[in-house]
Amino acid sequence: MTRIRPIAVLAAASLGLLGAAPSPAPAAGKTLIVGVNCYSLGRGRLQCEALVDNGTGPFTFSWTPTPTAGGGSEGLAIVPCTQWHYQTVSVTVTDANSDTGSDSGSFYCGNPV
C-alpha cells in the first residue's frame, strides 16, 4: 500500500489537484523566452504564432518576412511563402520593459493539412 501513495500523489500533482506554487513575477532585464510555430494555409500563406514566456505585457512582435495580416501587437501573423518550398520565419518580441527575445524556424509551404 505504501507504493501506491507516492504514485497517487504524483498523479494528483500532474492533474493539478494539489495546486501549484505561485510563479514569481518576471524580473525586469530578463531575456524573453520566445517560440515560433507555423503551419500552411495553402495558396502561399503560413499562419504563424509566437509563444512568449517571461516578460511583462503588452508585447510587440516584429516578423520576418513582413506579414500580410496580423503582427505588430499580435502574436499571430499570416506570412507569405512560396508554394511547395520551405520558408524561414523569424519573430522578435519586445515587452513593456524593452526586454527582447527571438526565435526562427523553417516551415513547409504546401497544402493545408
N, CA, C and O atoms as a printed pandas DataFrame, in Angstrom:
     atom_number atom_name residue_name chain_id  residue_number  x_coord  y_coord  z_coord
0              1         N          MET        A               1    0.814   -1.187    0.000
1              2        CA          MET        A               1    0.000    0.000    0.000
2              3         C          MET        A               1    0.857    1.249    0.000
3              4         O          MET        A               1    0.433    2.274   -0.533
4              5         N          THR        A               2    2.030    1.201    0.570
5              6        CA          THR        A               2    2.869    2.390    0.620
6              7         C          THR        A               2    3.382    2.785   -0.753
7              8         O          THR        A               2    3.706    3.953   -0.969
8              9         N          ARG        A               3    3.466    1.852   -1.684
9             10        CA          ARG        A               3    3.918    2.181   -3.035
10            11         C          ARG        A               3    2.852    2.929   -3.824
11            12         O          ARG        A               3    3.191    3.735   -4.691
12            13         N          ILE        A               4    1.612    2.692   -3.558
13            14        CA          ILE        A               4    0.522    3.332   -4.293
14            15         C          ILE        A               4    0.431    4.816   -3.933
15            16         O          ILE        A               4    0.152    5.640   -4.803
16            17         N          ARG        A               5    0.656    5.162   -2.687
17            18        CA          ARG        A               5    0.520    6.545   -2.252
18            19         C          ARG        A               5    1.430    7.501   -3.028
19            20         O          ARG        A               5    0.928    8.516   -3.511
20            21         N          PRO        A               6    2.745    7.243   -3.182
21            22        CA          PRO        A               6    3.563    8.183   -3.963
22            23         C          PRO        A               6    3.082    8.318   -5.409
23            24         O          PRO        A               6    3.131    9.408   -5.979
24            25         N          ILE        A               7    2.625    7.232   -5.995
25            26        CA          ILE        A               7    2.116    7.304   -7.364
26            27         C          ILE        A               7    0.841    8.127   -7.401
27            28         O          ILE        A               7    0.660    8.934   -8.312
28            29         N          ALA        A               8   -0.049    7.942   -6.430
29            30        CA          ALA        A               8   -1.294    8.719   -6.376
30            31         C          ALA        A               8   -0.997   10.196   -6.179
31            32         O          ALA        A               8   -1.642   11.041   -6.800
32            33         N          VAL        A               9   -0.037   10.523   -5.330
33            34        CA          VAL        A               9    0.335   11.927   -5.111
34            35         C          VAL        A               9    0.910   12.518   -6.380
35            36         O          VAL        A               9    0.583   13.651   -6.733
36            37         N          LEU        A              10    1.765   11.775   -7.079
37            38        CA          LEU        A              10    2.340   12.240   -8.340
38            39         C          LEU        A              10    1.252   12.447   -9.390
39            40         O          LEU        A              10    1.267   13.446  -10.109
40            41         N          ALA        A              11    0.311   11.512   -9.484
41            42        CA          ALA        A              11   -0.790   11.641  -10.439
42            43         C          ALA        A              11   -1.651   12.847  -10.106
43            44         O          ALA        A              11   -2.042   13.589  -11.007
44            45         N          ALA        A              12   -1.955   13.059   -8.829
45            46        CA          ALA        A              12   -2.766   14.214   -8.427
46            47         C          ALA        A              12   -2.037   15.511   -8.745
47            48         O          ALA        A              12   -2.658   16.481   -9.181
48            49         N          ALA        A              13   -0.731   15.537   -8.532
49            50        CA          ALA        A              13    0.043   16.745   -8.841
50            51         C          ALA        A              13    0.036   17.030  -10.327
51            52         O          ALA        A              13   -0.077   18.188  -10.730
52            53         N          SER        A              14    0.156   15.991  -11.160
53            54        CA          SER        A              14    0.176   16.205  -12.610
54            55         C          SER        A              14   -1.176   16.661  -13.129
55            56         O          SER        A              14   -1.249   17.316  -14.169
56            57         N          LEU        A              15   -2.252   16.324  -12.420
57            58        CA          LEU        A              15   -3.590   16.765  -12.814
58            59         C          LEU        A              15   -3.929   18.127  -12.237
59            60         O          LEU        A              15   -4.990   18.676  -12.533
60            61         N          GLY        A              16   -3.044   18.681  -11.417
61            62        CA          GLY        A              16   -3.298   19.979  -10.825
62            63         C          GLY        A              16   -4.210   19.928   -9.616
63            64         O          GLY        A              16   -4.721   20.963   -9.189
64            65         N          LEU        A              17   -4.425   18.746   -9.054
65            66        CA          LEU        A              17   -5.334   18.605   -7.926
66            67         C          LEU        A              17   -4.728   19.113   -6.633
67            68         O          LEU        A              17   -5.457   19.478   -5.710
68            69         N          LEU        A              18   -3.408   19.143   -6.550
69            70        CA          LEU        A              18   -2.761   19.601   -5.333
70            71         C          LEU        A              18   -2.480   21.093   -5.368
71            72         O          LEU        A              18   -2.064   21.661   -4.358
72            73         N          GLY        A              19   -2.698   21.743   -6.506
73            74        CA          GLY        A              19   -2.392   23.161   -6.633
74            75         C          GLY        A              19   -0.922   23.346   -6.929
75            76         O          GLY        A              19   -0.113   22.441   -6.726
76            77         N          ALA        A              20   -0.596   24.490   -7.394
77            78        CA          ALA        A              20    0.794   24.771   -7.730
78            79         C          ALA        A              20    1.246   26.003   -6.977
79            80         O          ALA        A              20    0.447   26.883   -6.656
80            81         N          ALA        A              21    2.517   26.054   -6.703
81            82        CA          ALA        A              21    3.068   27.233   -6.062
82            83         C          ALA        A              21    2.971   28.403   -7.029
83            84         O          ALA        A              21    3.167   28.220   -8.231
84            85         N          PRO        A              22    2.675   29.593   -6.537
85            86        CA          PRO        A              22    2.573   30.738   -7.435
86            87         C          PRO        A              22    3.911   31.020   -8.103
87            88         O          PRO        A              22    4.970   30.886   -7.490
88            89         N          SER        A              23    3.845   31.409   -9.359
89            90        CA          SER        A              23    5.053   31.743  -10.099
90            91         C          SER        A              23    5.545   33.112   -9.675
91            92         O          SER        A              23    4.739   34.021   -9.477
92            93         N          PRO        A              24    6.846   33.278   -9.532
93            94        CA          PRO        A              24    7.350   34.606   -9.198
94            95         C          PRO        A              24    7.149   35.548  -10.380
95            96         O          PRO        A              24    7.152   35.121  -11.534
96            97         N          ALA        A              25    6.975   36.819  -10.082
97            98        CA          ALA        A              25    6.815   37.814  -11.141
98            99         C          ALA        A              25    8.116   37.916  -11.916
99           100         O          ALA        A              25    9.192   37.852  -11.322
100          101         N          PRO        A              26    8.039   38.077  -13.261
101          102        CA          PRO        A              26    9.259   38.195  -14.040
102          103         C          PRO        A              26   10.014   39.459  -13.662
103          104         O          PRO        A              26    9.414   40.511  -13.438
104          105         N          ALA        A              27   11.307   39.349  -13.596
105          106        CA          ALA        A              27   12.141   40.497  -13.262
106          107         C          ALA        A              27   12.494   41.271  -14.522
107          108         O          ALA        A              27   12.683   40.697  -15.594
108          109         N          ALA        A              28   12.577   42.576  -14.368
109          110        CA          ALA        A              28   12.974   43.422  -15.497
110          111         C          ALA        A              28   14.416   43.091  -15.881
111          112         O          ALA        A              28   15.214   42.703  -15.028
112          113         N          GLY        A              29   14.741   43.242  -17.137
113          114        CA          GLY        A              29   16.090   42.991  -17.610
114          115         C          GLY        A              29   16.343   41.547  -17.984
115          116         O          GLY        A              29   17.483   41.178  -18.265
116          117         N          LYS        A              30   15.313   40.722  -17.997
117          118        CA          LYS        A              30   15.448   39.320  -18.371
118          119         C          LYS        A              30   15.142   39.157  -19.852
119          120         O          LYS        A              30   14.311   39.874  -20.409
120          121         N          THR        A              31   15.818   38.214  -20.479
121          122        CA          THR        A              31   15.536   37.899  -21.874
122          123         C          THR        A              31   14.246   37.097  -21.950
123          124         O          THR        A              31   14.044   36.155  -21.184
124          125         N          LEU        A              32   13.385   37.473  -22.869
125          126        CA          LEU        A              32   12.142   36.751  -23.059
126          127         C          LEU        A              32   12.426   35.395  -23.688
127          128         O          LEU        A              32   13.359   35.252  -24.477
128          129         N          ILE        A              33   11.627   34.416  -23.339
129          130        CA          ILE        A              33   11.709   33.100  -23.963
130          131         C          ILE        A              33   10.632   33.079  -25.036
131          132         O          ILE        A              33    9.444   33.197  -24.735
132          133         N          VAL        A              34   11.048   32.930  -26.283
133          134        CA          VAL        A              34   10.130   33.044  -27.421
134          135         C          VAL        A              34   10.214   31.777  -28.262
135          136         O          VAL        A              34   11.291   31.216  -28.463
136          137         N          GLY        A              35    9.059   31.337  -28.747
137          138        CA          GLY        A              35    8.985   30.227  -29.687
138          139         C          GLY        A              35    8.093   30.628  -30.842
139          140         O          GLY        A              35    7.163   31.414  -30.662
140          141         N          VAL        A              36    8.359   30.103  -32.018
141          142        CA          VAL        A              36    7.510   30.390  -33.172
142          143         C          VAL        A              36    7.083   29.063  -33.790
143          144         O          VAL        A              36    7.878   28.130  -33.904
144          145         N          ASN        A              37    5.821   28.995  -34.185
145          146        CA          ASN        A              37    5.292   27.806  -34.831
146          147         C          ASN        A              37    4.399   28.250  -35.978
147          148         O          ASN        A              37    3.599   29.172  -35.819
148          149         N          CYS        A              38    4.525   27.603  -37.135
149          150        CA          CYS        A              38    3.738   27.959  -38.312
150          151         C          CYS        A              38    3.178   26.710  -38.967
151          152         O          CYS        A              38    3.756   25.627  -38.875
152          153         N          TYR        A              39    2.047   26.879  -39.627
153          154        CA          TYR        A              39    1.514   25.806  -40.458
154          155         C          TYR        A              39    0.913   26.407  -41.709
155          156         O          TYR        A              39    0.485   27.561  -41.719
156          157         N          SER        A              40    0.887   25.610  -42.764
157          158        CA          SER        A              40    0.473   26.092  -44.076
158          159         C          SER        A              40   -1.043   26.259  -44.153
159          160         O          SER        A              40   -1.809   25.404  -43.708
160          161         N          LEU        A              41   -1.446   27.381  -44.730
161          162        CA          LEU        A              41   -2.853   27.626  -45.032
162          163         C          LEU        A              41   -3.150   27.342  -46.501
163          164         O          LEU        A              41   -4.301   27.414  -46.932
164          165         N          GLY        A              42   -2.099   27.015  -47.276
165          166        CA          GLY        A              42   -2.247   26.846  -48.723
166          167         C          GLY        A              42   -2.181   28.201  -49.414
167          168         O          GLY        A              42   -2.167   29.245  -48.763
168          169         N          ARG        A              43   -2.141   28.169  -50.747
169          170        CA          ARG        A              43   -2.114   29.390  -51.565
170          171         C          ARG        A              43   -1.024   30.377  -51.154
171          172         O          ARG        A              43   -1.231   31.590  -51.161
172          173         N          GLY        A              44    0.148   29.831  -50.793
173          174        CA          GLY        A              44    1.303   30.680  -50.489
174          175         C          GLY        A              44    1.189   31.465  -49.196
175          176         O          GLY        A              44    1.625   32.614  -49.123
176          177         N          ARG        A              45    0.597   30.843  -48.163
177          178        CA          ARG        A              45    0.443   31.521  -46.879
178          179         C          ARG        A              45    0.737   30.564  -45.726
179          180         O          ARG        A              45    0.347   29.397  -45.753
180          181         N          LEU        A              46    1.425   31.078  -44.724
181          182        CA          LEU        A              46    1.649   30.368  -43.469
182          183         C          LEU        A              46    0.956   31.138  -42.349
183          184         O          LEU        A              46    1.011   32.367  -42.310
184          185         N          GLN        A              47    0.310   30.419  -41.445
185          186        CA          GLN        A              47   -0.197   31.055  -40.231
186          187         C          GLN        A              47    0.814   30.776  -39.142
187          188         O          GLN        A              47    1.129   29.621  -38.854
188          189         N          CYS        A              48    1.327   31.848  -38.531
189          190        CA          CYS        A              48    2.385   31.716  -37.537
190          191         C          CYS        A              48    1.940   32.288  -36.196
191          192         O          CYS        A              48    1.203   33.272  -36.128
192          193         N          GLU        A              49    2.412   31.641  -35.136
193          194        CA          GLU        A              49    2.094   32.065  -33.781
194          195         C          GLU        A              49    3.385   32.189  -32.993
195          196         O          GLU        A              49    4.242   31.306  -33.031
196          197         N          ALA        A              50    3.510   33.303  -32.275
197          198        CA          ALA        A              50    4.642   33.496  -31.374
198          199         C          ALA        A              50    4.190   33.170  -29.962
199          200         O          ALA        A              50    3.160   33.665  -29.504
200          201         N          LEU        A              51    4.959   32.338  -29.274
201          202        CA          LEU        A              51    4.677   31.965  -27.890
202          203         C          LEU        A              51    5.710   32.654  -27.004
203          204         O          LEU        A              51    6.911   32.541  -27.248
204          205         N          VAL        A              52    5.249   33.366  -25.979
205          206        CA          VAL        A              52    6.147   34.165  -25.144
206          207         C          VAL        A              52    6.042   33.715  -23.694
207          208         O          VAL        A              52    4.946   33.537  -23.161
208          209         N          ASP        A              53    7.189   33.536  -23.072
209          210        CA          ASP        A              53    7.244   33.227  -21.649
210          211         C          ASP        A              53    8.250   34.174  -21.021
211          212         O          ASP        A              53    9.289   34.474  -21.609
212          213         N          ASN        A              54    7.931   34.643  -19.817
213          214        CA          ASN        A              54    8.808   35.557  -19.106
214          215         C          ASN        A              54    8.659   36.944  -19.741
215          216         O          ASN        A              54    8.816   37.080  -20.954
216          217         N          GLY        A              55    8.377   37.908  -18.993
217          218        CA          GLY        A              55    8.225   39.253  -19.521
218          219         C          GLY        A              55    6.950   39.899  -19.039
219          220         O          GLY        A              55    6.125   39.272  -18.374
220          221         N          THR        A              56    6.801   41.161  -19.383
221          222        CA          THR        A              56    5.675   41.968  -18.947
222          223         C          THR        A              56    4.961   42.539  -20.152
223          224         O          THR        A              56    5.577   43.218  -20.974
224          225         N          GLY        A              57    3.656   42.271  -20.271
225          226        CA          GLY        A              57    2.878   42.812  -21.383
226          227         C          GLY        A              57    2.623   44.296  -21.199
227          228         O          GLY        A              57    2.770   44.822  -20.096
228          229         N          PRO        A              58    2.250   44.959  -22.250
229          230        CA          PRO        A              58    1.964   44.416  -23.579
230          231         C          PRO        A              58    3.254   44.118  -24.351
231          232         O          PRO        A              58    4.321   44.657  -24.056
232          233         N          PHE        A              59    3.116   43.249  -25.340
233          234        CA          PHE        A              59    4.237   42.833  -26.169
234          235         C          PHE        A              59    4.071   43.402  -27.574
235          236         O          PHE        A              59    2.950   43.620  -28.032
236          237         N          THR        A              60    5.187   43.641  -28.254
237          238        CA          THR        A              60    5.161   43.965  -29.683
238          239         C          THR        A              60    5.933   42.875  -30.414
239          240         O          THR        A              60    6.898   42.315  -29.893
240          241         N          PHE        A              61    5.481   42.587  -31.641
241          242        CA          PHE        A              61    6.037   41.481  -32.428
242          243         C          PHE        A              61    6.539   42.017  -33.751
243          244         O          PHE        A              61    5.816   42.708  -34.468
244          245         N          SER        A              62    7.780   41.695  -34.070
245          246        CA          SER        A              62    8.373   42.077  -35.344
246          247         C          SER        A              62    8.665   40.803  -36.127
247          248         O          SER        A              62    9.488   39.987  -35.712
248          249         N          TRP        A              63    7.978   40.633  -37.277
249          250        CA          TRP        A              63    8.049   39.394  -38.058
250          251         C          TRP        A              63    8.877   39.586  -39.316
251          252         O          TRP        A              63    8.874   40.659  -39.918
252          253         N          THR        A              64    9.592   38.523  -39.709
253          254        CA          THR        A              64   10.294   38.470  -40.991
254          255         C          THR        A              64    9.973   37.125  -41.615
255          256         O          THR        A              64   10.205   36.097  -40.979
256          257         N          PRO        A              65    9.444   37.089  -42.845
257          258        CA          PRO        A              65    9.094   38.225  -43.706
258          259         C          PRO        A              65    7.892   38.992  -43.141
259          260         O          PRO        A              65    7.196   38.519  -42.243
260          261         N          THR        A              66    7.675   40.180  -43.689
261          262        CA          THR        A              66    6.577   41.032  -43.241
262          263         C          THR        A              66    5.246   40.322  -43.468
263          264         O          THR        A              66    4.974   39.849  -44.571
264          265         N          PRO        A              67    4.412   40.248  -42.425
265          266        CA          PRO        A              67    3.121   39.572  -42.570
266          267         C          PRO        A              67    2.160   40.333  -43.477
267          268         O          PRO        A              67    2.230   41.556  -43.594
268          269         N          THR        A              68    1.264   39.588  -44.116
269          270        CA          THR        A              68    0.203   40.220  -44.899
270          271         C          THR        A              68   -0.986   40.535  -43.999
271          272         O          THR        A              68   -1.851   41.326  -44.376
272          273         N          ALA        A              69   -1.041   39.929  -42.814
273          274        CA          ALA        A              69   -2.075   40.215  -41.821
274          275         C          ALA        A              69   -1.505   39.894  -40.443
275          276         O          ALA        A              69   -0.644   39.025  -40.311
276          277         N          GLY        A              70   -1.984   40.596  -39.421
277          278        CA          GLY        A              70   -1.509   40.369  -38.063
278          279         C          GLY        A              70   -0.163   41.007  -37.828
279          280         O          GLY        A              70    0.217   41.950  -38.522
280          281         N          GLY        A              71    0.562   40.492  -36.847
281          282        CA          GLY        A              71    1.862   41.051  -36.490
282          283         C          GLY        A              71    1.697   42.236  -35.565
283          284         O          GLY        A              71    0.656   42.360  -34.919
284          285         N          GLY        A              72    2.677   43.106  -35.477
285          286        CA          GLY        A              72    2.588   44.309  -34.644
286          287         C          GLY        A              72    2.345   43.992  -33.185
287          288         O          GLY        A              72    3.261   43.577  -32.475
288          289         N          SER        A              73    1.110   44.186  -32.731
289          290        CA          SER        A              73    0.775   43.923  -31.328
290          291         C          SER        A              73    0.139   42.547  -31.152
291          292         O          SER        A              73   -0.352   42.212  -30.074
292          293         N          GLU        A              74    0.153   41.748  -32.231
293          294        CA          GLU        A              74   -0.466   40.435  -32.180
294          295         C          GLU        A              74    0.582   39.335  -32.268
295          296         O          GLU        A              74    1.582   39.446  -32.978
296          297         N          GLY        A              75    0.316   38.264  -31.516
297          298        CA          GLY        A              75    1.206   37.111  -31.558
298          299         C          GLY        A              75    0.899   36.177  -32.701
299          300         O          GLY        A              75    1.521   35.122  -32.820
300          301         N          LEU        A              76   -0.060   36.546  -33.558
301          302        CA          LEU        A              76   -0.414   35.761  -34.736
302          303         C          LEU        A              76   -0.124   36.570  -35.992
303          304         O          LEU        A              76   -0.306   37.787  -36.010
304          305         N          ALA        A              77    0.326   35.891  -37.040
305          306        CA          ALA        A              77    0.605   36.573  -38.296
306          307         C          ALA        A              77    0.390   35.613  -39.466
307          308         O          ALA        A              77    0.642   34.414  -39.354
308          309         N          ILE        A              78   -0.075   36.152  -40.575
309          310        CA          ILE        A              78   -0.151   35.416  -41.836
310          311         C          ILE        A              78    1.054   35.877  -42.658
311          312         O          ILE        A              78    1.179   37.052  -43.002
312          313         N          VAL        A              79    1.935   34.927  -42.963
313          314        CA          VAL        A              79    3.198   35.227  -43.629
314          315         C          VAL        A              79    3.176   34.645  -45.033
315          316         O          VAL        A              79    2.786   33.492  -45.219
316          317         N          PRO        A              80    3.595   35.439  -46.036
317          318        CA          PRO        A              80    3.645   34.907  -47.399
318          319         C          PRO        A              80    4.789   33.895  -47.551
319          320         O          PRO        A              80    5.820   33.995  -46.886
320          321         N          CYS        A              81    4.581   32.926  -48.437
321          322        CA          CYS        A              81    5.616   31.925  -48.702
322          323         C          CYS        A              81    5.467   31.428  -50.139
323          324         O          CYS        A              81    4.413   31.584  -50.755
324          325         N          THR        A              82    6.517   30.837  -50.655
325          326        CA          THR        A              82    6.488   30.265  -51.991
326          327         C          THR        A              82    5.943   28.844  -51.894
327          328         O          THR        A              82    6.489   28.002  -51.182
328          329         N          GLN        A              83    4.853   28.593  -52.628
329          330        CA          GLN        A              83    4.191   27.288  -52.583
330          331         C          GLN        A              83    5.179   26.165  -52.874
331          332         O          GLN        A              83    5.992   26.282  -53.790
332          333         N          TRP        A              84    5.119   25.085  -52.110
333          334        CA          TRP        A              84    5.913   23.864  -52.215
334          335         C          TRP        A              84    7.383   24.057  -51.827
335          336         O          TRP        A              84    8.230   23.249  -52.208
336          337         N          HIS        A              85    7.691   25.104  -51.085
337          338        CA          HIS        A              85    9.049   25.352  -50.609
338          339         C          HIS        A              85    9.018   25.617  -49.101
339          340         O          HIS        A              85    7.964   25.871  -48.519
340          341         N          TYR        A              86   10.192   25.551  -48.493
341          342        CA          TYR        A              86   10.321   25.913  -47.091
342          343         C          TYR        A              86   10.527   27.414  -46.975
343          344         O          TYR        A              86   11.192   28.022  -47.814
344          345         N          GLN        A              87    9.957   28.010  -45.938
345          346        CA          GLN        A              87   10.092   29.437  -45.683
346          347         C          GLN        A              87   10.643   29.618  -44.265
347          348         O          GLN        A              87   10.101   29.065  -43.308
348          349         N          THR        A              88   11.710   30.387  -44.139
349          350        CA          THR        A              88   12.223   30.723  -42.818
350          351         C          THR        A              88   11.420   31.897  -42.277
351          352         O          THR        A              88   11.269   32.921  -42.943
352          353         N          VAL        A              89   10.913   31.738  -41.073
353          354        CA          VAL        A              89   10.122   32.778  -40.413
354          355         C          VAL        A              89   10.813   33.120  -39.099
355          356         O          VAL        A              89   11.194   32.233  -38.336
356          357         N          SER        A              90   10.970   34.424  -38.842
357          358        CA          SER        A              90   11.589   34.898  -37.608
358          359         C          SER        A              90   10.654   35.874  -36.916
359          360         O          SER        A              90    9.920   36.614  -37.570
360          361         N          VAL        A              91   10.684   35.872  -35.594
361          362        CA          VAL        A              91    9.917   36.848  -34.822
362          363         C          VAL        A              91   10.794   37.337  -33.672
363          364         O          VAL        A              91   11.477   36.555  -33.011
364          365         N          THR        A              92   10.756   38.644  -33.453
365          366        CA          THR        A              92   11.403   39.259  -32.304
366          367         C          THR        A              92   10.308   39.901  -31.478
367          368         O          THR        A              92    9.481   40.650  -31.999
368          369         N          VAL        A              93   10.305   39.607  -30.191
369          370        CA          VAL        A              93    9.273   40.106  -29.283
370          371         C          VAL        A              93    9.925   41.076  -28.305
371          372         O          VAL        A              93   10.994   40.802  -27.760
372          373         N          THR        A              94    9.264   42.214  -28.090
373          374        CA          THR        A              94    9.708   43.213  -27.119
374          375         C          THR        A              94    8.589   43.421  -26.111
375          376         O          THR        A              94    7.427   43.573  -26.488
376          377         N          ASP        A              95    8.941   43.429  -24.825
377          378        CA          ASP        A              95    7.902   43.619  -23.806
378          379         C          ASP        A              95    7.876   45.069  -23.323
379          380         O          ASP        A              95    8.610   45.915  -23.835
380          381         N          ALA        A              96    7.022   45.347  -22.332
381          382        CA          ALA        A              96    6.833   46.706  -21.823
382          383         C          ALA        A              96    8.098   47.272  -21.174
383          384         O          ALA        A              96    8.234   48.489  -21.051
384          385         N          ASN        A              97    9.028   46.400  -20.756
385          386        CA          ASN        A              97   10.288   46.838  -20.145
386          387         C          ASN        A              97   11.421   46.933  -21.160
387          388         O          ASN        A              97   12.581   47.103  -20.785
388          389         N          SER        A              98   11.087   46.824  -22.445
389          390        CA          SER        A              98   12.063   46.830  -23.552
390          391         C          SER        A              98   12.960   45.607  -23.548
391          392         O          SER        A              98   14.016   45.626  -24.180
392          393         N          ASP        A              99   12.571   44.537  -22.849
393          394        CA          ASP        A              99   13.304   43.275  -22.921
394          395         C          ASP        A              99   12.910   42.580  -24.212
395          396         O          ASP        A              99   11.770   42.707  -24.660
396          397         N          THR        A             100   13.839   41.844  -24.819
397          398        CA          THR        A             100   13.566   41.206  -26.102
398          399         C          THR        A             100   13.925   39.727  -26.085
399          400         O          THR        A             100   14.707   39.257  -25.259
400          401         N          GLY        A             101   13.330   39.023  -27.016
401          402        CA          GLY        A             101   13.645   37.629  -27.269
402          403         C          GLY        A             101   13.245   37.322  -28.699
403          404         O          GLY        A             101   12.391   38.008  -29.261
404          405         N          SER        A             102   13.837   36.315  -29.291
405          406        CA          SER        A             102   13.502   35.995  -30.684
406          407         C          SER        A             102   13.628   34.503  -30.931
407          408         O          SER        A             102   14.256   33.768  -30.168
408          409         N          ASP        A             103   13.008   34.083  -32.027
409          410        CA          ASP        A             103   13.093   32.699  -32.467
410          411         C          ASP        A             103   12.845   32.678  -33.968
411          412         O          ASP        A             103   12.269   33.611  -34.527
412          413         N          SER        A             104   13.282   31.610  -34.610
413          414        CA          SER        A             104   13.013   31.431  -36.038
414          415         C          SER        A             104   12.924   29.945  -36.324
415          416         O          SER        A             104   13.374   29.109  -35.540
416          417         N          GLY        A             105   12.335   29.642  -37.457
417          418        CA          GLY        A             105   12.208   28.263  -37.885
418          419         C          GLY        A             105   11.940   28.209  -39.364
419          420         O          GLY        A             105   11.606   29.222  -39.978
420          421         N          SER        A             106   12.082   27.036  -39.942
421          422        CA          SER        A             106   11.823   26.819  -41.357
422          423         C          SER        A             106   10.582   25.935  -41.470
423          424         O          SER        A             106   10.526   24.851  -40.889
424          425         N          PHE        A             107    9.572   26.416  -42.235
425          426        CA          PHE        A             107    8.271   25.759  -42.287
426          427         C          PHE        A             107    7.878   25.510  -43.744
427          428         O          PHE        A             107    8.130   26.338  -44.619
428          429         N          TYR        A             108    7.262   24.360  -43.985
429          430        CA          TYR        A             108    6.888   23.965  -45.340
430          431         C          TYR        A             108    5.611   24.663  -45.772
431          432         O          TYR        A             108    4.621   24.691  -45.041
432          433         N          CYS        A             109    5.650   25.224  -46.968
433          434        CA          CYS        A             109    4.522   25.955  -47.535
434          435         C          CYS        A             109    3.857   25.074  -48.581
435          436         O          CYS        A             109    4.179   25.155  -49.767
436          437         N          GLY        A             110    2.938   24.238  -48.145
437          438        CA          GLY        A             110    2.232   23.342  -49.045
438          439         C          GLY        A             110    0.743   23.489  -48.887
439          440         O          GLY        A             110    0.250   24.562  -48.537
440          441         N          ASN        A             111    0.024   22.416  -49.143
441          442        CA          ASN        A             111   -1.420   22.435  -48.930
442          443         C          ASN        A             111   -1.700   22.313  -47.434
443          444         O          ASN        A             111   -0.906   21.717  -46.707
444          445         N          PRO        A             112   -2.820   22.870  -46.965
445          446        CA          PRO        A             112   -3.147   22.726  -45.552
446          447         C          PRO        A             112   -3.391   21.260  -45.218
447          448         O          PRO        A             112   -3.890   20.490  -46.038
448          449         N          VAL        A             113   -3.034   20.902  -44.016
449          450        CA          VAL        A             113   -3.176   19.515  -43.579
450          451         C          VAL        A             113   -4.568   19.293  -43.025
451          452         O          VAL        A             113   -4.894   18.184  -42.600
